[in-house]
């Protein structure tokens, strides 16, 4: 910068002496210098001795990557530069060009360091600097030329990195490189010479082609040379393995890879190659193969597959076991993303996609585990469990997702079976007519009870937590149960139980220890024996007239067997909500059976009375019949023969009317008024219709009272036997319906069945509820039996009929119709209940939705009905307004 030095000054400084410039030359020089600084692509900066930047040319912005205004407000060592050495370390003060020039007062060249530009990017710079002296020889300014060498430095670093990497790789991999002059046999060696051969690099440089050839194991030498010759002749790369002798006369395994260089004439003149020590690798390879073999065996034993998904290339890899899991042994197709989506069950694809997207988008997540269904090649749905681990780039970009897959179909089926078992147990427990009570084994406090227990013993739900077992049993019964628990007896005990009001009743109890809700518990299953005791008493009474009611005895025995079968098969009843509904009907069925049984008992008592009177009456009758004239005998025989007609029972009004008519007949035929009234009343009590005038001569007989007494006993006998027959028929009908209702077909096969008959079976079961106040109207077309699941249809009619009865509070109109609709049979059930609110009509077929009070319904009834109808290939529809609710069930005639 100081161009005005005097010649004397130049001499004093030991510099060549130049002539002094004129003013015009100085102007031209200044203009030229300014132009150069403005157009130069090199950054030029002028600093004062304090380090403040006084000037920076325009190129400084692009070279330094910083706005010119920001440059001019900085010092050379401002922290905003973020100075560092080329290797990223601290930039020491003694290495800084400003300090060097200031200290030595001499120019500096190519001093390199790094800064960060305004965007935070690394800039590598080369600095040349020089001092500018004043006339007194002091430094006035410091001028620096700064060149951006970022690209060169990065290339150099890459080159150094590659060289270091190459050197490191060769050394770490025991690689030894060579460059052979084929014509001279001279070889240049590099890399891990000592590690492979045991020779030092200087010693091994003496090895030429012949020495290398002699070091190859004799058994490998011929095949090695043959492979080299083939590669040489065919102008291709070579790769050969052989054993190579070391300085210690040991042999190592060498993998030799190389290439020949050819001149214009096609003659090979050089050979480049690398010898890699594969000794440890071969040992490791054997160990790896053994380890992989164990891994494969372990995966095969666990039936676990391996998969990976390269996200960038969109390629998927499956191991053979994975193909087996999807049902494609032999991997006879190429798995793609489209194929994978096709094999994933459609309803689970959203879950799988969502889980994958969450994994991709969340940098904090690297693993996922999901269970989903697949479309197996066997045509069935299989469950799998996939575990995956995501590999990302340094920037967090997803690269590869890999993991394992396991077929868990059996596990899911077991879980589903367990869930259904729990549901069935809960349904049976809550809806069973058998009382259940569960105590804590240690505290003997009640943990749970079902509705049947509360109903049987007369306790409210709020009373249960305060109950003690001694409140429910007599002292003797309590001792029997404690003894049974001590010896772990499995037999049921016949005991006496005590209700809340103090009433005692016989029962059959089973006591079991088991784990209930994670605590040791004692469960009591209590079955009320009162009905069976009554049946037993009735059987003993009826044994006196066994010859008269053998059919009754047979039906009663069937009833006992039915009760016994019900008790033995209660565990199977939990598999069907239809039989849970049967529990709601037991009381009604017992009532229905008790009515005819009561009639039998009454008839039985009447027969005992009749037996006492009949002997004397029959003897008097035989004597009288022989004493009267033949016409009167014929009248008696005619009356006796007409006794087989149905015996009439009159209401009070009808009875008075009949007596009045008969009295008029007697009176008009000459009988006195008192006798007319007496005979009219006696004839009406016989219940065989109005008096026939042809019978009147008999009433003039001296033996008329004998004949009337005998006729009364004959009529009494016929009435009693007819009552017994009616009771037998009623019980038979109930037992038939009960057997049809409770029979369960576990084969899962369709059978021919009449739809009206299945409905009639259910109506018989519900006879007790229907006769309370239900006006039942049936409109059944004659339809042919269809292929169906009869037991399931019984459940459909049971649920819908009982729902209607409950909705009407057992008072109202119920219309059931069966119509032929071409390809379908239409069954409709209409009740006069309050109807279903419009806002919940769309929910009634949903599982667990119920409008009933807690404990009265599980919310599964209509859901199961809907599924059963769909299983038949049919459909169910519903319309409801206040006062009229109709369910329409369409069942196809053909499967």
C-alpha positions in Angstrom: 0.0 0.0 0.0 2.9 2.4 0.8 4.2 3.1 -2.7 5.9 6.4 -1.9 9.1 5.0 -0.4 12.2 7.1 -1.1 15.2 5.6 -2.8 17.2 6.1 0.4 14.5 4.3 2.3 14.6 1.5 -0.1 18.3 1.2 0.4 18.0 1.3 4.1 15.5 -1.5 3.9 17.6 -3.6 1.6 15.0 -3.4 -1.2 15.5 -2.4 -4.9 15.2 1.2 -5.5 12.4 2.4 -7.8 11.8 5.8 -9.3 9.3 8.2 -7.7 5.9 8.2 -9.5 4.3 11.3 -10.8 1.0 12.6 -9.6 -0.7 11.3 -12.7 0.9 7.9 -12.3 -0.2 7.8 -8.7 -3.8 8.5 -9.8 -3.8 5.9 -12.4 -2.3 3.4 -9.9 -5.0 4.2 -7.3 -7.8 3.8 -9.9 -6.3 0.6 -11.1 -6.0 -0.7 -7.6 -9.6 0.2 -6.8 -10.9 -1.5 -9.9 -8.9 -4.6 -9.2 -10.3 -4.8 -5.6 -13.9 -4.3 -6.8 -13.8 -6.9 -9.6 -11.6 -9.4 -7.9 -13.2 -12.7 -7.0 -10.8 -12.9 -4.0 -11.8 -11.3 -0.8 -9.5 -8.3 0.1 -9.6 -6.8 3.5 -7.7 -4.0 5.2 -7.3 -4.0 9.0 -5.6 -1.6 11.4 -3.2 -2.8 14.1 -6.0 -3.1 16.5 -7.7 -5.7 14.4 -10.6 -3.6 13.2 -11.7 -4.1 9.6 -11.4 -0.8 7.8 -12.2 -2.0 4.3 -13.6 -5.1 2.6 -14.2 -5.5 -1.2 -17.5 -6.7 -2.6 -16.1 -10.2 -3.2 -15.8 -10.6 0.6 -19.6 -11.2 0.8 -19.5 -14.3 -1.4 -16.2 -15.6 -0.2 -17.1 -15.2 3.5 -20.9 -15.7 3.1 -21.6 -12.7 5.3 -23.1 -9.3 4.4 -20.6 -6.5 3.8 -22.1 -4.3 6.5 -21.7 -7.2 9.1 -18.1 -7.7 8.1 -17.1 -4.1 8.6 -18.4 -4.0 12.2 -16.3 -7.0 13.2 -12.7 -7.4 14.4 -10.5 -10.1 13.1 -11.1 -12.3 16.2 -14.8 -11.5 16.7 -16.7 -14.6 18.2 -19.3 -14.2 15.4 -16.7 -15.7 12.9 -16.7 -19.0 14.9 -13.1 -19.6 13.8 -11.6 -23.0 14.0 -8.8 -25.0 12.5 -9.2 -27.1 9.4 -9.7 -30.2 11.6 -12.4 -28.5 13.6 -10.2 -27.8 16.7 -9.6 -24.4 18.3 -7.8 -21.8 16.2 -4.8 -20.9 18.3 -3.6 -17.3 18.5 -0.1 -18.2 17.3 -1.6 -19.7 14.2 -3.7 -16.6 13.3 -2.3 -14.6 10.2 -3.1 -11.3 11.8 -1.0 -12.1 14.9 1.8 -13.5 12.8 2.1 -10.4 10.6 1.7 -8.1 13.5 4.5 -9.9 15.4 7.0 -10.7 12.6 6.1 -7.7 10.4 6.5 -10.1 7.5 4.1 -11.3 4.9 2.3 -14.7 5.4 1.0 -17.1 2.7 -1.6 -19.8 2.5 -2.6 -19.9 6.2 -5.8 -21.9 6.4 -8.6 -22.1 8.8 -12.4 -22.3 8.9 -15.3 -20.0 9.8 -19.1 -20.2 9.7 -21.2 -18.0 7.3 -24.4 -16.3 8.2 -26.4 -19.5 7.4 -24.2 -21.6 9.7 -22.4 -23.4 6.9 -18.7 -24.2 7.2 -16.3 -22.1 5.1 -12.7 -23.1 4.6 -10.3 -20.2 3.8 -6.8 -19.6 2.6 -5.3 -16.3 3.8 -2.3 -14.4 2.3 -1.4 -11.2 4.2 1.2 -8.4 4.3 1.9 -5.4 6.5 1.9 -1.8 5.2 4.4 0.4 6.9 4.3 4.1 7.6 7.2 6.5 6.8 8.4 5.8 10.3 8.6 2.1 9.6 5.6 1.2 11.8 2.8 -0.9 10.6 -0.1 1.3 9.5 -2.3 -1.3 8.0 -2.5 -5.0 7.4 -3.8 -6.2 4.0 -5.2 -9.8 3.6 -6.3 -11.7 0.5 -8.8 -14.4 1.3 -9.6 -17.3 -1.0 -12.6 -19.7 -0.6 -11.0 -23.2 -0.7 -14.0 -25.0 0.7 -14.5 -27.2 -2.3 -10.8 -28.1 -2.5 -10.6 -28.8 1.2 -13.8 -30.9 1.1 -12.3 -32.9 -1.8 -9.0 -33.2 0.0 -10.8 -34.4 3.1 -12.8 -36.8 1.0 -9.6 -38.0 -0.6 -7.9 -38.3 2.8 -10.9 -39.9 4.2 -11.0 -42.4 1.4 -7.3 -43.1 1.7 -7.6 -43.4 5.4 -10.7 -45.6 5.0 -8.9 -47.7 2.3 -5.8 -48.0 4.5 -7.9 -48.8 7.6 -10.0 -51.3 5.7 -7.1 -53.0 4.2 -5.3 -53.1 7.5 -8.4 -54.1 9.5 -9.3 -56.7 6.9 -5.7 -57.9 6.7 -5.5 -56.8 3.1 -2.2 -56.5 1.3 -2.2 -54.8 -2.1 0.3 -55.2 -4.9 1.2 -53.7 -8.3 3.1 -56.2 -10.6 5.0 -55.3 -13.7 4.4 -58.4 -15.7 7.3 -58.0 -18.1 9.9 -57.5 -15.4 8.3 -59.4 -12.6 8.9 -56.5 -10.3 6.2 -56.1 -7.6 5.3 -53.1 -5.4 3.6 -54.1 -2.1 1.5 -52.1 0.3 -1.1 -52.5 3.1 -1.0 -55.1 5.9 2.2 -56.8 4.8 3.5 -57.7 8.2 0.1 -58.7 9.5 -0.3 -61.2 6.7 3.1 -62.5 6.0 5.1 -61.7 9.1 7.7 -59.8 7.0 8.3 -56.1 7.5 7.3 -53.9 4.6 11.0 -53.3 3.7 11.8 -57.0 3.7 8.8 -57.8 1.6 9.5 -55.3 -1.1 12.2 -57.7 -2.3 9.5 -60.2 -3.1 8.9 -60.5 -6.9 6.6 -62.7 -8.9 8.6 -65.8 -8.5 8.9 -65.4 -4.7 5.1 -64.9 -4.5 4.5 -68.0 -6.6 6.9 -70.1 -4.5 5.0 -69.0 -1.3 1.7 -70.5 -2.6 0.9 -73.9 -1.1 2.0 -76.6 -3.6 -1.5 -78.2 -3.6 -3.1 -74.8 -4.5 -0.5 -73.5 -7.0 -1.7 -75.2 -10.1 -5.4 -74.2 -9.8 -4.3 -70.7 -8.8 -2.2 -70.2 -12.0 -5.0 -71.8 -14.0 -7.5 -69.2 -12.8 -5.0 -66.4 -13.4 -4.4 -67.6 -17.0 -8.2 -67.8 -17.7 -8.8 -64.3 -16.3 -5.8 -63.0 -18.4 -7.0 -64.7 -21.6 -10.6 -63.6 -21.2 -9.8 -60.0 -20.1 -11.8 -60.2 -16.9 -11.2 -59.8 -13.2 -10.0 -62.7 -11.1 -10.7 -63.9 -7.7 -9.0 -66.9 -6.2 -8.4 -68.5 -2.8 -5.2 -70.3 -1.8 -2.9 -71.0 1.1 0.1 -68.7 1.5 3.3 -69.4 3.5 4.3 -66.8 6.1 7.7 -65.9 7.5 7.1 -68.4 10.3 6.5 -71.1 7.7 2.8 -71.3 8.6 0.1 -71.1 6.0 -2.8 -68.6 6.0 -5.9 -68.5 3.8 -5.7 -65.8 1.2 -8.4 -64.4 -1.0 -6.7 -62.7 -4.0 -8.8 -60.3 -6.1 -7.3 -58.4 -9.0 -7.4 -57.2 -12.6 -5.0 -57.0 -15.5 -4.2 -53.9 -17.6 -3.7 -54.3 -21.3 -1.9 -52.2 -23.9 -3.1 -51.2 -27.3 -2.0 -54.5 -28.7 -4.1 -56.4 -26.1 -1.0 -57.5 -24.2 -1.2 -57.5 -20.4 1.5 -55.3 -18.9 0.4 -54.8 -15.3 -1.6 -56.6 -12.7 -3.2 -54.9 -9.7 -4.6 -57.0 -6.8 -5.3 -57.3 -3.2 -4.5 -60.2 -1.0 -6.9 -60.5 2.0 -6.2 -62.7 5.0 -9.4 -64.9 5.3 -8.1 -67.2 8.0 -10.0 -65.6 10.8 -12.9 -64.9 8.5 -13.1 -68.6 7.6 -13.1 -69.5 11.2 -15.7 -66.9 11.9 -17.7 -68.0 8.9 -17.8 -71.5 10.3 -18.9 -70.1 13.6 -21.4 -67.9 11.9 -22.8 -70.7 9.9 -23.2 -72.7 13.1 -24.8 -69.8 14.8 -27.1 -69.2 11.8 -28.0 -72.8 11.8 -28.9 -72.6 15.5 -30.9 -69.5 14.8 -32.8 -71.1 11.9 -33.5 -74.1 14.0 -34.8 -71.9 16.8 -37.0 -69.9 14.5 -38.3 -73.1 12.8 -39.0 -74.6 16.2 -40.9 -71.5 17.2 -42.5 -71.4 13.7 -41.3 -67.8 13.5 -40.6 -66.0 10.2 -38.3 -63.1 9.4 -39.2 -60.2 7.1 -37.8 -56.8 6.1 -39.2 -53.9 4.1 -36.8 -51.5 2.3 -38.8 -48.3 2.4 -36.7 -46.5 -0.3 -36.8 -49.3 -2.9 -40.3 -50.5 -1.8 -39.0 -54.1 -1.7 -40.1 -56.8 0.8 -38.1 -59.8 1.9 -39.7 -62.9 3.5 -37.9 -65.9 4.9 -39.2 -69.4 4.0 -40.9 -69.7 7.4 -42.8 -66.4 6.7 -44.1 -67.9 3.4 -45.2 -70.9 5.4 -47.1 -68.7 7.9 -49.0 -67.1 5.1 -49.6 -70.5 3.6 -47.3 -70.4 0.6 -44.6 -73.0 1.1 -41.9 -72.9 -1.5 -42.2 -69.1 -1.9 -44.0 -69.6 -5.2 -44.8 -65.9 -5.6 -43.0 -62.6 -5.3 -44.2 -60.7 -2.4 -44.9 -57.0 -3.1 -46.6 -54.2 -1.2 -49.8 -54.8 -3.2 -49.7 -58.5 -2.5 -49.1 -57.8 1.2 -52.1 -55.5 1.4 -54.2 -58.2 -0.4 -53.1 -60.8 2.1 -54.0 -58.6 5.1 -57.6 -58.9 6.3 -59.4 -55.8 5.1 -60.9 -54.8 8.5 -57.4 -54.8 10.1 -55.6 -52.9 7.3 -56.6 -49.5 8.9 -55.1 -50.5 12.2 -51.9 -51.8 10.6 -51.5 -48.7 8.4 -52.1 -46.4 11.3 -49.5 -48.2 13.5 -47.0 -48.0 10.7 -47.6 -44.3 10.1 -47.2 -43.6 13.8 -43.9 -45.4 13.8 -42.6 -43.5 10.7 -43.7 -40.1 12.0 -42.5 -40.4 15.6 -38.7 -40.0 15.9 -38.9 -41.3 19.4 -40.3 -44.6 18.3 -38.3 -47.4 16.7 -40.3 -50.5 17.4 -43.8 -51.7 17.0 -45.8 -54.8 17.8 -49.2 -55.5 16.3 -51.7 -58.4 16.0 -53.8 -58.7 13.0 -55.6 -61.2 10.8 -54.5 -62.4 7.4 -56.2 -64.1 4.4 -54.4 -67.5 4.6 -54.2 -69.6 1.5 -56.4 -72.3 3.1 -59.3 -69.9 2.8 -59.5 -69.2 6.5 -58.5 -66.2 8.6 -55.3 -66.6 10.6 -54.0 -64.4 13.4 -50.4 -63.3 13.3 -48.2 -61.2 15.6 -45.6 -59.0 13.9 -42.8 -57.3 15.7 -40.7 -54.7 13.8 -37.7 -52.4 14.3 -37.2 -49.3 12.2 -33.8 -48.2 11.0 -33.4 -44.5 10.3 -30.7 -42.4 8.6 -28.7 -39.8 10.6 -31.3 -37.3 9.5 -34.1 -39.4 10.9 -35.4 -40.6 7.6 -36.9 -44.1 7.7 -34.8 -46.6 5.8 -35.6 -50.2 6.6 -38.3 -51.9 8.7 -37.5 -55.5 9.7 -38.7 -57.9 12.2 -40.4 -61.3 12.9 -43.8 -62.7 12.4 -45.5 -65.5 14.4 -48.8 -67.4 13.7 -50.8 -66.9 16.9 -54.1 -68.3 15.6 -54.3 -71.0 18.2 -53.5 -68.5 21.0 -56.3 -66.2 19.7 -58.7 -69.1 19.4 -57.9 -70.0 23.0 -58.3 -66.5 24.2 -61.6 -66.3 22.3 -62.7 -69.6 23.8 -61.8 -68.4 27.3 -63.7 -65.1 26.8 -66.8 -67.0 25.6 -66.4 -69.4 28.5 -66.3 -66.5 30.9 -69.3 -65.0 29.2 -71.2 -68.3 29.3 -70.2 -68.7 33.0 -71.4 -65.2 33.8 -74.7 -65.7 31.9 -75.3 -69.1 33.6 -74.3 -67.7 37.0 -76.6 -64.7 36.7 -79.6 -66.4 35.0 -79.5 -69.9 36.4 -82.4 -71.0 38.6 -79.8 -72.7 40.9 -78.7 -70.4 43.8 -75.0 -69.6 43.9 -73.1 -68.0 46.9 -69.4 -67.3 47.0 -67.5 -66.7 50.3 -64.0 -65.5 51.0 -62.1 -68.5 52.3 -60.3 -66.6 55.1 -62.7 -63.9 56.1 -65.9 -66.0 55.4 -67.5 -62.8 54.0 -69.8 -63.0 51.0 -68.1 -61.9 47.8 -70.9 -62.5 45.4 -74.3 -64.1 44.9 -76.7 -64.5 42.0 -80.3 -63.4 41.6 -81.6 -67.0 42.1 -80.0 -67.0 45.6 -81.6 -63.7 46.5 -85.0 -64.9 45.3 -84.8 -68.3 47.0 -83.6 -67.0 50.4 -85.6 -63.8 50.4 -82.6 -61.4 50.8 -82.1 -58.1 49.0 -78.9 -57.3 47.2 -78.0 -54.8 49.9 -78.2 -57.5 52.6 -75.6 -59.8 50.9 -72.3 -58.2 52.1 -73.4 -58.6 55.8 -74.4 -62.3 55.5 -72.7 -65.1 57.4 -73.0 -68.7 56.4 -74.6 -69.5 59.8 -77.5 -67.2 58.9 -78.4 -69.6 56.0 -78.1 -73.0 57.5 -79.2 -75.0 60.5 -76.6 -76.0 63.1 -76.6 -79.6 62.0 -76.2 -78.6 58.3 -73.4 -76.3 59.1 -71.5 -79.1 60.8 -72.0 -81.4 57.8 -70.7 -78.8 55.4 -67.6 -78.0 57.6 -66.7 -81.7 57.7 -67.1 -81.9 53.9 -64.8 -78.9 53.4 -62.2 -80.4 55.7 -62.0 -83.7 53.8 -62.4 -82.0 50.4 -65.4 -84.2 49.5 -66.8 -83.8 46.1 -70.3 -85.3 46.7 -73.4 -83.2 47.0 -75.0 -83.0 50.4 -78.7 -83.0 51.2 -79.2 -80.3 53.8 -81.7 -78.0 55.4 -81.5 -74.2 54.6 -83.0 -71.2 56.3 -84.7 -68.3 54.5 -84.5 -64.7 55.8 -88.0 -65.1 57.3 -86.9 -68.2 59.2 -88.6 -70.8 57.0 -86.7 -74.0 56.5 -86.5 -75.9 53.2 -84.6 -79.0 52.0 -81.8 -78.4 49.5 -79.0 -80.1 47.7 -75.6 -78.3 48.1 -72.3 -78.7 46.5 -69.3 -76.9 48.1 -66.1 -76.2 46.1 -62.8 -74.4 46.8 -61.7 -72.3 43.8 -59.9 -69.1 42.8 -62.4 -66.4 42.2 -61.3 -62.9 41.2 -57.7 -63.7 42.3 -58.6 -64.8 45.9 -59.2 -68.2 47.5 -62.9 -68.7 47.7 -65.6 -71.2 48.7 -68.5 -71.6 46.4 -71.9 -72.9 47.4 -74.3 -74.3 44.7 -77.8 -74.7 46.3 -80.6 -76.5 44.6 -84.1 -76.3 46.2 -85.4 -79.8 46.7 -88.9 -78.7 47.8 -90.6 -79.5 44.4 -88.9 -82.9 44.3 -90.0 -83.7 47.8 -93.5 -82.9 46.9 -93.3 -85.1 43.8 -92.0 -87.9 46.1 -94.9 -87.5 48.4 -97.3 -87.6 45.5 -95.7 -90.7 44.2 -96.3 -92.5 47.6 -99.9 -91.4 47.7 -100.6 -92.5 44.1 -99.1 -95.9 44.7 -102.4 -97.0 46.3 -104.1 -96.7 42.9 -101.2 -97.6 40.7 -103.4 -99.8 38.5 -105.5 -96.7 37.8 -102.8 -94.3 36.9 -99.9 -96.2 35.5 -99.6 -93.5 32.8 -99.4 -90.8 35.5 -96.6 -92.7 37.2 -94.7 -93.0 33.9 -95.1 -89.2 33.3 -94.0 -88.4 36.8 -90.9 -90.6 36.5 -90.1 -88.8 33.2 -90.4 -85.5 35.0 -88.0 -86.7 37.7 -85.6 -87.8 35.0 -86.0 -84.5 33.3 -85.2 -82.6 36.5 -82.2 -84.9 37.1 -81.1 -84.3 33.5 -81.5 -80.6 33.9 -79.3 -80.7 37.0 -76.6 -82.8 35.3 -76.5 -80.7 32.2 -76.5 -77.2 33.7 -72.9 -76.7 32.6 -74.0 -77.3 29.1 -77.0 -74.9 29.5 -74.6 -72.0 29.8 -73.7 -72.4 26.1 -77.1 -71.3 25.0 -79.1 -68.2 26.0 -82.1 -70.2 24.9 -81.7 -72.4 27.9 -81.0 -69.4 30.1 -84.4 -68.3 29.1 -85.7 -71.7 30.2 -84.6 -70.7 33.7 -87.1 -67.9 33.6 -89.9 -70.4 32.8 -89.2 -73.0 35.4 -91.6 -71.5 37.9 -94.3 -71.3 35.3 -93.7 -74.8 34.1 -93.8 -76.1 37.7 -97.1 -74.3 38.2 -98.4 -75.8 34.9 -97.4 -79.3 36.1 -98.7 -78.8 39.6 -102.2 -78.0 38.3 -102.8 -81.4 36.7 -101.0 -83.1 39.6 -103.4 -81.3 41.9 -106.3 -82.6 39.8 -104.9 -86.2 40.1 -104.6 -85.8 43.9 -108.2 -84.6 44.2 -109.4 -87.3 41.9 -107.5 -89.8 43.9 -109.2 -88.7 47.1 -112.6 -88.9 45.4 -111.8 -92.4 44.2 -111.0 -93.4 47.8 -114.4 -92.0 48.9 -116.1 -93.7 46.0 -114.5 -97.0 46.8 -116.0 -97.0 50.3 -119.5 -96.3 49.0 -119.5 -98.3 45.8 -119.6 -101.8 47.4 -122.9 -101.3 49.2 -124.4 -99.2 46.4 -123.6 -101.8 43.7 -125.1 -104.6 45.8 -128.4 -102.7 46.3 -128.4 -101.8 42.6 -128.1 -105.5 41.5 -131.0 -106.4 43.8 -133.1 -103.5 42.6 -132.5 -104.0 38.9 -133.7 -107.6 39.2 -136.8 -106.5 41.0 -138.2 -103.9 38.6 -140.1 -104.6 35.3 -138.2 -105.0 32.0 -139.2 -101.6 30.7 -137.6 -99.9 33.7 -134.5 -102.1 33.4 -134.2 -100.9 29.8 -134.4 -97.3 30.9 -131.6 -97.9 33.5 -129.4 -99.5 30.8 -130.1 -96.7 28.4 -129.1 -94.1 31.0 -125.9 -96.1 31.9 -124.9 -96.3 28.2 -125.3 -92.6 27.8 -122.9 -91.9 30.7 -120.0 -92.1 28.3 -121.1 -88.7 26.9 -119.1 -85.7 28.2 -120.4 -84.7 31.6 -121.7 -81.2 31.8 -120.7 -78.6 34.4 -123.1 -75.7 34.8 -122.7 -72.1 35.9 -125.0 -70.9 38.7 -127.4 -69.4 36.2 -127.4 -72.4 33.9 -128.0 -74.8 36.8 -131.0 -72.8 38.1 -132.5 -72.8 34.5 -132.0 -76.6 34.1 -133.6 -77.3 37.4 -136.6 -75.1 36.5 -137.1 -76.9 33.1 -136.7 -80.4 34.7 -139.2 -79.5 37.5 -141.7 -78.4 34.8 -141.3 -81.7 33.0 -141.9 -83.7 36.2 -144.8 -81.5 37.3 -146.6 -81.7 33.9 -146.3 -85.5 34.0 -148.2 -85.8 37.3 -145.5 -85.7 39.9 -146.2 -83.8 43.1 -144.4 -80.4 43.5 -142.0 -81.6 46.2 -141.1 -84.7 44.3 -140.7 -82.7 41.1 -138.3 -80.3 42.7 -136.3 -83.2 44.4 -136.0 -85.2 41.2 -135.1 -82.1 39.1 -132.3 -81.1 41.4 -131.0 -84.7 41.6 -130.9 -85.0 37.8 -129.1 -81.7 37.3 -126.4 -82.7 39.8 -125.8 -85.9 37.7 -124.7 -83.5 34.9 -126.1 -85.6 32.0 -128.4 -83.0 30.4 -132.1 -82.3 30.6 -134.5 -85.1 31.7 -135.8 -87.2 28.8 -139.6 -87.8 29.2 -138.9 -91.4 28.2 -137.0 -91.8 31.5 -140.0 -90.7 33.7 -141.5 -94.2 34.3 -138.4 -95.1 36.2 -139.1 -92.3 38.7 -142.3 -94.0 39.7 -140.3 -97.0 40.8 -139.9 -97.9 44.5 -136.1 -98.2 43.8 -135.6 -94.8 42.3 -133.3 -93.5 45.1 -131.1 -96.7 44.8 -130.9 -96.1 41.0 -130.0 -92.4 41.5 -127.3 -93.2 44.1 -125.8 -95.8 41.8 -125.9 -93.4 38.8 -124.2 -90.7 40.9 -121.4 -93.1 41.9 -120.9 -94.2 38.2 -120.8 -90.5 37.1 -118.4 -89.7 39.9 -116.1 -92.6 38.8 -116.2 -91.4 35.1 -115.6 -87.8 36.2 -112.5 -88.8 38.2 -111.0 -91.0 35.5 -111.7 -88.3 32.9 -110.0 -85.7 35.1 -107.0 -88.1 35.5 -106.8 -88.6 31.7 -107.0 -84.8 31.1 -104.2 -84.3 33.6 -102.1 -87.0 31.9 -102.6 -85.4 28.5 -101.7 -82.0 29.9 -98.5 -83.2 31.5 -97.6 -85.2 28.3 -98.0 -82.0 26.3 -95.9 -80.0 28.6 -93.2 -82.7 28.8 -93.1 -83.0 25.0 -92.7 -79.2 24.6 -90.1 -79.1 27.4 -88.1 -81.9 25.8 -88.2 -80.3 22.4 -87.2 -76.9 23.9 -84.3 -78.3 26.0 -82.9 -80.6 23.3 -79.7 -79.1 21.9 -78.2 -80.2 18.7 -74.4 -79.7 18.8 -73.8 -81.2 15.4 -74.2 -77.8 13.7 -76.1 -79.4 10.8 -79.4 -78.3 9.3 -82.4 -80.5 9.7 -85.9 -80.5 8.2 -88.3 -78.8 10.6 -91.8 -77.3 10.6 -91.7 -73.6 11.5 -95.3 -73.6 13.0 -94.3 -76.6 15.1 -91.3 -74.9 16.6 -93.5 -71.9 17.4 -96.1 -74.2 19.0 -93.4 -75.7 21.2 -92.5 -72.3 22.6 -96.1 -71.3 23.1 -96.7 -74.5 25.1 -93.7 -73.6 27.3 -95.1 -70.1 27.9 -98.7 -71.4 28.5 -98.7 -70.2 32.1 -97.7 -66.7 31.1 -100.1 -66.5 28.2 -103.2 -67.4 30.1 -102.7 -64.6 32.7 -104.1 -61.9 30.4 -102.8 -62.5 26.9 -105.2 -62.7 23.9 -103.3 -64.9 21.6 -104.2 -65.0 17.9 -102.4 -67.5 15.5 -102.6 -67.3 11.8 -100.5 -70.1 10.3 -100.4 -71.0 6.6 -99.7 -74.6 5.7 -96.0 -74.4 4.9 -93.6 -77.2 4.1 -90.8 -78.1 6.6 -87.5 -76.4 5.6 -83.8 -77.1 6.2 -82.9 -75.1 9.3 -81.4 -75.1 12.7 -84.5 -76.0 14.8 -82.8 -75.4 18.2 -81.7 -72.0 17.2 -85.1 -71.1 15.9 -86.6 -72.2 19.2 -84.3 -69.6 20.8 -85.5 -66.9 18.3 -89.2 -67.5 19.1 -88.5 -67.7 22.8 -86.7 -64.4 22.9 -89.2 -62.5 20.7 -92.3 -63.9 22.4 -91.0 -63.3 25.9 -89.9 -59.8 25.0 -93.4 -59.1 23.8 -95.0 -60.5 27.0 -92.7 -58.4 29.1 -93.3 -55.3 27.1 -97.1 -55.8 27.6 -96.6 -56.7 31.3 -98.3 -60.0 30.4 -101.6 -58.3 29.6 -102.6 -57.5 26.0 -102.8 -58.9 22.4 -100.2 -61.1 20.8 -100.6 -62.0 17.1 -98.3 -64.6 15.5 -98.5 -65.3 11.8 -96.7 -67.7 9.5 -97.0 -66.9 5.8 -95.7 -68.4 2.5 -93.9 -65.6 0.6 -92.6 -67.5 -2.4 -88.9 -68.1 -1.8 -89.2 -67.2 1.9 -91.4 -68.0 4.9 -92.4 -64.9 6.8 -93.0 -65.1 10.5 -94.4 -62.0 12.2 -95.0 -61.3 15.8 -97.2 -58.3 16.8 -97.9 -57.1 20.3 -99.9 -54.3 21.8 -97.2 -53.1 24.1 -96.0 -49.5 24.5 -93.7 -49.7 21.6 -89.9 -49.0 21.2 -88.9 -45.3 21.2 -87.8 -44.2 17.8 -84.4 -42.9 19.0 -83.3 -46.3 20.2 -84.8 -48.5 17.4 -81.5 -48.5 15.5 -79.7 -49.9 18.6 -81.8 -52.8 19.6 -79.8 -55.3 17.7 -76.5 -54.1 19.1 -74.7 -56.4 21.6 -75.3 -55.5 25.3 -77.9 -52.8 24.6 -80.9 -53.3 26.8 -83.7 -51.1 28.1 -84.5 -53.6 30.9 -83.7 -53.0 34.6 -80.3 -54.3 35.8 -80.4 -58.1 36.4 -83.4 -58.6 33.9 -81.5 -58.7 30.6 -78.0 -59.0 29.3 -78.6 -57.0 26.1 -77.5 -60.0 24.0 -80.9 -61.5 23.2 -81.8 -59.6 20.0 -78.1 -59.5 18.9 -78.1 -63.4 19.0 -81.6 -63.5 17.4 -80.2 -61.3 14.5 -77.1 -63.6 14.1 -79.2 -66.7 14.1 -81.5 -65.3 11.4 -78.5 -64.3 9.3 -77.0 -67.7 9.8 -80.1 -69.1 8.1 -79.5 -66.6 5.3 -82.6 -64.6 6.3 -83.2 -61.1 7.7 -85.1 -59.5 10.5 -87.0 -56.3 10.4 -89.0 -54.3 12.9 -91.6 -51.5 13.0 -92.9 -49.9 16.2 -95.3 -47.3 17.3 -97.1 -47.0 20.6 -99.6 -49.8 20.9 -98.1 -51.9 18.0 -94.7 -53.4 17.6 -94.1 -56.0 14.9 -91.0 -58.1 14.2 -90.8 -59.6 10.7 -88.5 -62.7 10.2 -87.8 -63.8 6.7 -86.4 -67.4 6.4 -85.4 -68.8 3.0 -87.0 -72.1 2.0 -83.8 -73.3 0.4 -80.2 -73.2 1.7 
